[in-house]
Amino acid sequence: MARIEVFLLRELNKDIKLWDVLVDPARKIRIGNKLYFGPDDALVAEVIDNTINGGRTLRFLYDGTHEEFKSYLYALGAAPLPKYMNREAEEEDLERFQTIYASEEGAVIAPAAGLHFSRELLKRLQIADCNFAYLTLHNGLGNFENQDIEDLSKHRKNNEQMIITKECCDIANKGKEGGGQIVAVGTSVLRALETAVSTDGRIKEFDGWTNKYIYPPYNIAFATSLITNFHMPLSLLLMMAASMGGYEHVMNAYEMAIKEEYRFGAYGDAMLII
């Protein structure tokens, strides 16, 4: 019996407990296989199909309520730390690897820039007359992938789901029209804003998926600043940061970060691009 890692990506059907997942090692998992979870094999999943991203579709066989099922998943699972962190997830990661303002389930990785914000910091920013506009982003698998391709315009893999409400639009557009700084907290927020901005320079309500691909040279239309972590080489996130700050400036900052031994990645240090 082999040990298989199952990375839950997206719940496809709540009623029949159908999920889009990644499995590792994938070569051992075929349609019709059954996977057993827990010390007593109390939870079973059947492999229904293969997915276009190399994953699988699983149907979990569980007789309890959906709430009981989700509670059992959380009890069995661990925080999905990126593999470059080279350590097993700990119990405290379930809280640490999450923004304090997160409210909706769905992302496959935490938006790293948002991890720097504490309740105390948000209060200090509020006192300093900063306004906050919240949107929903379900970060996708592209945040894990390297993009070692010569023609960047050929890349079209990283689709992400996002919801931008009227309230978010009203706050952000008012700030923009008043000449204020529009600070995107994370490259995914930058991408969402660039997806939703219209020809009149305002962002519009949006509920759907984006495949917006941002890389230098790109003229950022809405955000004026960006808070972002130091990203891994060849990543989509680094390309977006370079689009905001200019390739040369960002590469110079990265050289300094390496020299000064800054921390890269999800639990790493952040930069502010103005």
Sequence and secondary structure as in RCSB ss.txt:
>XXXX:A:sequence
MARIEVFLLRELNKDIKLWDVLVDPARKIRIGNKLYFGPDDALVAEVIDNTINGGRTLRFLYDGTHEEFKSYLYA
LGAAPLPKYMNREAEEEDLERFQTIYASEEGAVIAPAAGLHFSRELLKRLQIADCNFAYLTLHNGLGNFENQDIE
DLSKHRKNNEQMIITKECCDIANKGKEGGGQIVAVGTSVLRALETAVSTDGRIKEFDGWTNKYIYPPYNIAFATS
LITNFHMPLSLLLMMAASMGGYEHVMNAYEMAIKEEYRFGAYGDAMLII
>XXXX:A:secstr
    EEEEEEEEETTTTEEEEEEESGGG  TT EEEESTT  EEEEEEEE TTS EEEEEE  S HHHHHHHHHH
H      GGG S   TTHHHHSS TT  S   SS  GGGGG  HHHHHHHHHTT      EEE  GGGT B   S
 GGG     EEEEE HHHHHHHHHHHHTT   EEESHHHHHHHHHHB TTS B  EEEEE     SS    S SE
EEEE   TTBHHHHHHHHHH HHHHHHHHHHHHHTT   STTS EEEE 
